Each structure stands twice: as structure tokens, then as C-alpha cells.
Amino acid sequence: MTHTPGPWQAKWDTVGLPGWSIAGADGTEIAGCTTGNPPFRTADECKADFHLIAAAPTLLEALERSLETHQSA
């Protein structure tokens, strides 16, 4: 399984309905979260979620390095 290479960036997007989006290193949108009336999330919820999601490639890289270190010990 592969994923869009990082780094990823969470950004406020005003194209169409306002909300947060995740963009890959090449600027391509990976995911979006529209804010507004239910069932949509609040802007603060989307912001928190999307900053966490944007960290995924960095977290994966750190985990892989940790596993390599542990397995070679």
C-alpha cells in the first residue's frame, strides 16, 4: 500500500464551501472537511483534525525509524 508522499499541509480553503483541506507536497488536495451547519464539523474541530492528519507522513516516518532501530538492537 502506498500513500501520497509528505509533507502534507493543512490549509483553510475558501473555494466552494469554506473548510479545511489537506494538500500533498505537490499541492494536490488529499482530503477536505466542510464547516457549517450539522452534520458538518465546526471550523475548530476540522482544524484540529486536519493538523493531526497532516502530520501522518512525519509520524509514519518516525515510527518506521523506531521499528528499524528496535529490530536491529
ZAPAVO-437114 format. One record per residue (C-alpha): residue in three letters; chain; x, y, z. Coordinates in Angstrom, 3 decimals, decimal comma, padded with zeros to 6 digits. Layout:
N
<pt code="Ala" unit="A" u="X" v="Y" w="Z"/>
...
//
This chain:
73
<pt code="Met" unit="A" u="000,000" v="000,000" w="000,000"/>
<pt code="Thr" unit="A" u="001,266" v="003,481" w="-000,791"/>
<pt code="His" unit="A" u="000,248" v="006,946" w="000,305"/>
<pt code="Thr" unit="A" u="000,675" v="010,438" w="-001,070"/>
<pt code="Pro" unit="A" u="004,243" v="011,498" w="-000,229"/>
<pt code="Gly" unit="A" u="004,657" v="014,094" w="002,505"/>
<pt code="Pro" unit="A" u="004,980" v="016,616" w="003,751"/>
<pt code="Trp" unit="A" u="001,273" v="017,294" w="003,936"/>
<pt code="Gln" unit="A" u="-000,174" v="020,684" w="004,794"/>
<pt code="Ala" unit="A" u="-003,483" v="021,576" w="006,437"/>
<pt code="Lys" unit="A" u="-004,932" v="024,772" w="004,969"/>
<pt code="Trp" unit="A" u="-008,116" v="026,819" w="005,150"/>
<pt code="Asp" unit="A" u="-009,895" v="026,561" w="001,804"/>
<pt code="Thr" unit="A" u="-012,480" v="029,090" w="000,642"/>
<pt code="Val" unit="A" u="-013,115" v="027,545" w="-002,791"/>
<pt code="Gly" unit="A" u="-016,738" v="026,360" w="-002,820"/>
<pt code="Leu" unit="A" u="-017,899" v="025,771" w="000,751"/>
<pt code="Pro" unit="A" u="-015,399" v="027,008" w="003,342"/>
<pt code="Gly" unit="A" u="-013,455" v="024,380" w="005,248"/>
<pt code="Trp" unit="A" u="-010,088" v="022,762" w="005,896"/>
<pt code="Ser" unit="A" u="-008,206" v="020,668" w="003,391"/>
<pt code="Ile" unit="A" u="-005,032" v="018,582" w="003,299"/>
<pt code="Ala" unit="A" u="-002,642" v="019,141" w="000,412"/>
<pt code="Gly" unit="A" u="000,255" v="016,897" w="-000,563"/>
<pt code="Ala" unit="A" u="003,758" v="018,140" w="-001,308"/>
<pt code="Asp" unit="A" u="002,735" v="018,867" w="-004,909"/>
<pt code="Gly" unit="A" u="-000,313" v="020,900" w="-003,785"/>
<pt code="Thr" unit="A" u="-002,880" v="018,241" w="-004,769"/>
<pt code="Glu" unit="A" u="-005,818" v="018,057" w="-002,358"/>
<pt code="Ile" unit="A" u="-005,888" v="014,792" w="-000,425"/>
<pt code="Ala" unit="A" u="-008,911" v="015,378" w="001,813"/>
<pt code="Gly" unit="A" u="-011,354" v="018,086" w="002,809"/>
<pt code="Cys" unit="A" u="-013,654" v="018,958" w="005,703"/>
<pt code="Thr" unit="A" u="-016,512" v="021,372" w="005,101"/>
<pt code="Thr" unit="A" u="-017,669" v="023,502" w="008,004"/>
<pt code="Gly" unit="A" u="-021,143" v="024,881" w="008,568"/>
<pt code="Asn" unit="A" u="-024,484" v="023,519" w="009,684"/>
<pt code="Pro" unit="A" u="-024,796" v="019,952" w="011,023"/>
<pt code="Pro" unit="A" u="-023,829" v="017,307" w="010,130"/>
<pt code="Phe" unit="A" u="-020,680" v="019,284" w="009,306"/>
<pt code="Arg" unit="A" u="-017,909" v="019,754" w="011,864"/>
<pt code="Thr" unit="A" u="-017,077" v="023,131" w="013,376"/>
<pt code="Ala" unit="A" u="-014,108" v="025,022" w="011,957"/>
<pt code="Asp" unit="A" u="-012,166" v="024,364" w="015,177"/>
<pt code="Glu" unit="A" u="-012,840" v="020,594" w="015,005"/>
<pt code="Cys" unit="A" u="-011,805" v="020,449" w="011,368"/>
<pt code="Lys" unit="A" u="-008,679" v="022,492" w="012,057"/>
<pt code="Ala" unit="A" u="-007,576" v="020,199" w="014,898"/>
<pt code="Asp" unit="A" u="-008,365" v="017,026" w="012,931"/>
<pt code="Phe" unit="A" u="-006,645" v="018,215" w="009,787"/>
<pt code="His" unit="A" u="-003,465" v="019,339" w="011,522"/>
<pt code="Leu" unit="A" u="-003,250" v="015,870" w="013,061"/>
<pt code="Ile" unit="A" u="-003,910" v="014,196" w="009,703"/>
<pt code="Ala" unit="A" u="-001,317" v="016,425" w="008,007"/>
<pt code="Ala" unit="A" u="001,294" v="015,101" w="010,460"/>
<pt code="Ala" unit="A" u="000,668" v="011,486" w="009,354"/>
<pt code="Pro" unit="A" u="003,630" v="011,144" w="006,938"/>
<pt code="Thr" unit="A" u="006,031" v="012,546" w="009,545"/>
<pt code="Leu" unit="A" u="004,593" v="010,262" w="012,239"/>
<pt code="Leu" unit="A" u="004,844" v="007,245" w="009,917"/>
<pt code="Glu" unit="A" u="008,468" v="008,039" w="009,127"/>
<pt code="Ala" unit="A" u="009,307" v="008,331" w="012,843"/>
<pt code="Leu" unit="A" u="007,554" v="005,020" w="013,564"/>
<pt code="Glu" unit="A" u="009,417" v="003,256" w="010,757"/>
<pt code="Arg" unit="A" u="012,769" v="004,585" w="012,047"/>
<pt code="Ser" unit="A" u="011,864" v="003,473" w="015,575"/>
<pt code="Leu" unit="A" u="010,977" v="-000,020" w="014,360"/>
<pt code="Glu" unit="A" u="014,223" v="-000,290" w="012,398"/>
<pt code="Thr" unit="A" u="016,210" v="000,757" w="015,477"/>
<pt code="His" unit="A" u="014,333" v="-001,664" w="017,713"/>
<pt code="Gln" unit="A" u="014,620" v="-004,588" w="015,286"/>
<pt code="Ser" unit="A" u="018,365" v="-004,088" w="014,792"/>
<pt code="Ala" unit="A" u="019,045" v="-003,976" w="018,556"/>
//
